[in-house]
Amino acid sequence: MFDATIALLNDHASIALCGLIDGYNLPHRPPGPSNFGMLLTKRVTTQGFIVLDHMNRAHEAEEHLASLIRDKEIDPVQTVVPGFEHLPRTFVQTFTHSRHPGKLVVDVT
């Protein structure tokens, strides 16, 4: 997916990079995009970040995201797994190539 995106970037574009969970349990990171050099020739600025960099704005983000969900501007994807007994397996699936996109939740009620 990133390969296709690189070719469509404007010159002097900026992109934010966040998240590596897809590779936590892999012995080696997957190879990068074949057109990675285009980031140089397009003079793209990349900035990595982690959520901890912005914890002071968490409440603001929660309010904004809640309004986007309420107004149906975004549709969050989640899979709910019923039953406390499924907690260990479901937790492991969050770090593997699970077939469940989005948030993975265990309902223990």
C-alpha positions in Angstrom: 0.0 0.0 0.0 2.8 2.4 0.9 4.4 1.8 -2.5 1.4 3.1 -4.3 1.1 6.1 -2.0 4.6 7.2 -2.6 4.1 7.6 -6.3 1.1 9.9 -5.7 2.8 12.3 -3.3 3.2 15.9 -4.4 6.7 17.4 -4.4 7.5 18.8 -1.0 4.7 16.7 0.6 4.7 15.9 4.3 3.7 12.5 5.7 3.4 11.3 9.3 4.6 7.8 10.1 3.2 6.0 13.1 2.8 2.3 14.2 4.8 -0.9 13.8 2.4 -3.3 15.4 2.1 -5.4 12.2 5.6 -6.6 12.6 6.0 -7.0 16.4 6.1 -10.8 16.1 8.0 -11.1 12.8 11.7 -12.3 13.0 12.6 -9.5 10.6 10.8 -6.4 9.3 9.4 -6.8 5.9 11.3 -5.2 3.0 10.5 -1.6 2.3 8.9 -0.1 -0.7 10.7 -0.6 -4.0 10.2 3.1 -4.8 11.5 4.4 -1.5 14.0 6.7 -3.4 11.1 8.7 -4.7 10.7 10.2 -1.2 14.1 11.8 -1.8 13.5 13.0 -5.4 10.1 14.4 -4.4 11.8 16.1 -1.4 9.2 14.6 1.0 9.3 15.4 4.7 8.6 12.5 6.9 8.0 12.8 10.6 7.7 9.8 12.9 5.6 10.0 16.1 4.1 7.9 18.8 0.9 8.5 20.8 2.9 9.3 23.9 4.2 12.5 22.2 0.6 13.9 22.4 -0.9 12.5 25.6 -1.5 16.1 26.8 -4.1 16.4 24.0 -5.8 13.0 24.5 -9.0 14.5 25.8 -9.2 16.9 22.9 -8.7 14.0 20.4 -11.4 11.9 22.2 -13.9 14.7 21.9 -13.1 15.3 18.3 -13.2 11.6 17.3 -16.5 11.2 19.2 -18.1 14.0 17.3 -16.9 12.5 14.0 -18.4 9.1 14.9 -21.6 10.7 16.1 -21.9 12.7 12.9 -21.2 9.6 10.8 -18.1 11.2 9.2 -16.1 8.2 10.2 -17.1 4.6 10.9 -14.9 2.8 13.4 -14.2 -0.8 12.7 -14.2 -3.2 15.6 -14.6 -6.9 16.3 -16.2 -7.9 19.6 -15.3 -11.3 21.0 -17.7 -12.5 23.7 -16.4 -14.2 26.8 -13.6 -13.8 29.3 -12.3 -17.2 28.3 -11.3 -15.8 24.9 -9.2 -13.0 26.4 -5.7 -14.7 26.1 -6.2 -15.7 22.4 -7.7 -12.4 21.5 -4.9 -10.5 23.1 -2.3 -12.5 21.1 -4.3 -11.8 17.9 -3.7 -8.0 18.4 0.0 -8.6 17.7 -0.3 -11.1 14.9 -1.7 -11.0 11.4 -5.3 -11.4 12.6 -8.2 -11.5 10.2 -9.9 -8.8 12.3 -9.4 -5.2 11.1 -9.7 -2.3 13.5 -10.2 -2.5 17.2 -10.4 -6.0 18.8 -12.5 -6.0 22.0 -13.3 -8.8 24.5 -16.7 -8.4 26.1 -16.4 -9.8 29.6 -19.9 -8.9 30.8 
